[in-house]
């Protein structure tokens, strides 16, 4: 029986918000890694001269992604572009879902013709009462993602439907971002969706059950979450600020006003993307 060959992609650009930037997969030097960096390292290990750029910035709304990242990514001529955006909009008290759908459509219409393969996602959803109130908006966003993918030949990675990624143990203490293990599973999901052979066929399998934390531990965690994350988040919403203010993507030079590629010194041992060298024009 003849099997389809694994596609060979030589470049990857990732755009979006904190999910793609890599929060909260923190490395020892304080930088974030995340699923996109992990995916890039896997792709580089099988492709000499592989190039990568992560333009995602925490806190960005879909309008900001369309204005600041989409044109840059579209101009880079990448084999693969990943776009995950709009979820920050759905978490706002006032959200115009018609506008969100329109902006997402604009992004896909620009990106799909500019690359060999566009990848979209149904973002993971943490179990819990806080996000439950936003689920109708999230699911409306994902319906739009599915429709756009069908019309433009994009791949969809369904993280929302993965049982493992709803587990609170795969989410950081801020309850908004995945842990390192969560990001590893996302990288595996995208890797497989791109047509590569599975390295972890069980990435969707839930983690083994453990005894739930006691009442006191839960209350301590709630107090910490409220003080360190929820109240600052509310404060930024009230003052119109964002955690991404003044930041650019990892492979974007604010000084030059343009993006750049990075590549590993040794593709057989790519190592962390933070150690990769910049590709000069």
C-alpha positions in Angstrom: 0.0 0.0 0.0 1.4 3.4 -1.0 1.5 6.0 1.7 1.6 9.8 1.3 5.0 11.2 1.9 5.5 13.5 4.9 5.4 17.1 3.7 8.7 19.0 3.8 8.3 22.5 5.1 11.4 24.8 5.3 10.0 27.8 7.2 7.4 28.7 9.8 5.9 32.0 11.0 3.7 32.0 14.1 1.4 35.0 14.8 -1.1 35.7 17.6 -1.2 36.5 21.3 0.2 35.1 24.5 -0.8 31.5 23.6 1.6 31.6 20.7 4.2 33.7 22.4 4.6 30.8 24.8 3.2 32.0 28.2 3.6 30.3 30.7 6.3 27.9 29.5 9.1 29.8 31.2 12.7 28.8 30.6 15.6 29.1 33.1 16.6 32.5 31.6 13.2 33.9 32.2 12.1 33.8 28.5 9.1 31.9 27.2 9.3 28.9 24.9 5.9 27.5 24.2 4.4 25.2 21.6 5.5 27.3 18.5 9.1 27.2 19.5 8.9 23.5 20.3 7.2 22.9 16.9 9.9 24.9 15.1 12.7 22.8 16.8 11.1 19.6 15.6 10.7 20.9 12.1 14.3 22.1 12.1 15.6 18.8 13.2 14.5 17.2 9.9 15.0 20.1 7.5 18.4 21.7 6.9 18.4 25.5 6.6 15.0 25.7 8.3 13.9 29.2 9.2 11.5 30.4 11.9 9.9 33.6 13.2 7.5 34.1 16.1 5.7 37.4 15.9 3.1 36.8 18.6 2.7 39.3 21.4 0.7 38.8 24.7 -2.5 40.6 25.2 -3.2 41.4 21.5 -6.7 41.6 20.2 -7.6 40.3 16.7 -7.7 43.9 15.3 -4.1 44.5 16.6 -3.0 41.1 15.1 -4.5 42.0 11.8 -2.9 45.5 11.8 0.5 44.7 13.3 1.3 41.0 12.5 -0.7 39.8 9.5 0.9 42.0 6.8 4.4 41.3 8.1 3.8 37.5 8.1 2.2 37.6 4.7 5.3 39.3 3.2 7.7 36.7 4.6 6.9 34.0 2.1 6.8 31.2 4.7 5.9 27.6 3.9 3.7 27.5 7.0 1.9 30.2 8.9 0.0 29.6 12.2 -2.7 32.1 13.3 -4.4 31.9 16.6 -6.3 35.0 17.6 -9.6 36.4 18.7 -9.9 34.7 22.1 -8.8 37.8 24.0 -11.7 39.6 22.4 -14.2 37.0 23.5 -13.0 37.5 27.1 -13.8 41.2 27.1 -17.0 42.2 28.9 -18.1 44.0 25.7 -17.3 42.0 22.5 -18.6 42.6 19.0 -18.5 39.1 17.6 -19.5 40.4 14.2 -16.4 42.6 14.1 -14.2 39.7 15.4 -15.4 37.4 12.7 -14.9 40.1 10.1 -11.3 40.7 11.2 -10.5 37.0 11.4 -11.8 36.7 7.8 -9.6 39.6 6.7 -6.6 37.9 8.3 -7.2 34.5 6.6 -7.8 36.1 3.2 -4.4 37.8 3.4 -2.5 34.9 4.8 -3.8 31.9 2.9 -2.5 33.0 -0.5 0.9 34.0 1.0 2.0 30.6 2.2 1.9 26.9 1.3 -0.1 26.0 4.4 -2.1 28.1 6.8 -2.8 26.6 10.2 -5.7 27.8 12.4 -6.8 26.5 15.8 -9.7 25.9 18.0 -8.0 27.1 21.2 -8.0 25.0 24.3 -10.5 25.8 27.0 -9.8 25.3 30.7 -12.5 23.6 32.8 -14.0 25.9 35.4 -16.8 28.3 36.1 -15.0 31.5 35.1 -14.6 30.6 31.5 -18.0 28.9 31.2 -19.7 32.3 30.8 -17.6 33.0 27.8 -18.0 29.6 26.1 -20.8 30.7 23.7 -18.5 33.4 22.3 -15.6 31.0 22.1 -17.6 28.4 20.2 -18.9 31.1 17.8 -15.3 32.0 17.1 -14.4 28.4 16.5 -17.3 28.0 14.1 -15.9 30.9 12.1 -12.5 29.3 12.2 -13.9 26.1 10.8 -15.8 27.9 8.0 -12.7 29.9 7.0 -10.5 26.8 6.9 -12.9 25.0 4.6 -13.1 28.0 2.2 -9.4 28.7 2.1 -7.7 25.3 2.4 -6.4 25.9 5.9 -5.8 23.2 8.5 -7.6 23.3 11.8 -6.0 21.9 15.0 -8.9 21.1 17.4 -7.5 21.8 20.9 -10.8 22.8 22.3 -12.1 19.2 21.8 -9.0 17.6 23.4 -10.0 16.1 26.8 -6.5 16.5 28.1 -6.2 20.2 27.6 -9.3 21.0 29.7 -7.5 19.7 32.8 -6.7 22.5 35.2 -3.4 20.8 36.0 -2.2 21.7 32.5 -2.8 25.4 33.2 -0.6 27.8 35.0 -1.5 29.5 38.3 -2.9 32.5 36.3 -5.5 30.1 34.9 -5.2 31.7 31.4 -2.0 30.0 30.0 -0.8 26.5 29.6 2.1 24.9 31.5 5.1 23.5 29.8 3.4 20.1 29.5 0.4 21.8 28.0 2.5 23.5 25.4 4.3 20.2 24.6 0.9 18.6 23.8 -0.1 21.5 21.6 3.2 21.2 19.7 2.5 17.5 19.2 -1.1 18.2 18.0 0.1 20.7 15.3 3.0 18.4 14.3 0.6 15.6 13.6 -1.9 17.9 11.8 0.9 19.0 9.5 1.2 15.4 8.4 4.2 14.3 10.5 4.3 10.9 12.2 3.1 11.0 15.8 5.8 11.2 18.5 3.1 11.1 21.2 -0.1 9.4 19.9 -1.7 9.9 23.3 -1.4 13.7 23.6 -5.2 13.9 23.9 -5.4 11.4 26.7 -6.2 12.9 30.0 -3.6 12.8 32.8 -4.0 10.1 35.4 -6.5 11.1 38.1 -5.1 12.4 41.4 -6.7 13.4 44.6 -8.2 17.0 44.4 -6.5 19.6 46.5 -8.1 20.2 49.9 -10.4 23.1 50.8 -7.6 25.2 52.4 -5.2 24.7 49.4 -8.0 25.8 47.0 -8.7 28.9 49.0 -5.0 29.8 49.1 -4.8 29.3 45.4 -7.9 31.5 44.8 -6.5 34.3 46.9 -3.2 34.2 45.1 -4.9 34.1 41.7 -7.1 37.1 42.6 -4.2 39.2 44.0 -1.5 38.4 41.4 -3.6 37.9 38.2 -7.3 38.8 38.3 -7.1 42.2 39.9 -4.2 43.4 37.6 -6.1 42.0 34.6 -9.2 44.0 35.6 -7.1 47.1 36.2 -5.7 46.9 32.7 -9.2 46.5 31.2 -10.4 49.5 33.1 -7.5 51.7 32.1 -7.3 50.5 28.5 -3.8 49.1 29.0 -2.5 45.7 27.8 0.2 43.3 29.0 1.6 43.6 25.5 2.0 47.4 25.4 5.5 48.3 24.2 6.4 44.7 23.3 7.2 43.2 19.9 7.4 39.6 18.7 10.5 37.6 19.5 11.7 37.8 15.9 10.7 41.4 15.2 13.1 44.3 15.4 11.4 47.5 16.7 14.5 49.5 15.8 14.4 48.4 12.2 10.6 48.0 12.0 10.7 44.6 10.4 10.7 40.9 11.1 13.7 38.6 10.8 14.3 34.8 10.5 16.3 32.6 13.0 17.8 29.2 12.2 19.7 26.7 14.4 23.5 26.5 14.1 23.1 22.7 13.9 19.9 21.4 12.5 20.5 17.9 13.9 20.6 19.4 17.4 18.4 22.6 17.2 18.3 23.3 20.9 16.2 26.2 22.3 15.1 28.8 19.8 16.7 31.5 22.0 20.1 30.1 21.0 19.4 30.1 17.2 21.2 32.6 15.0 19.6 35.4 13.1 19.4 34.9 9.4 21.0 38.0 7.7 19.4 39.3 4.5 
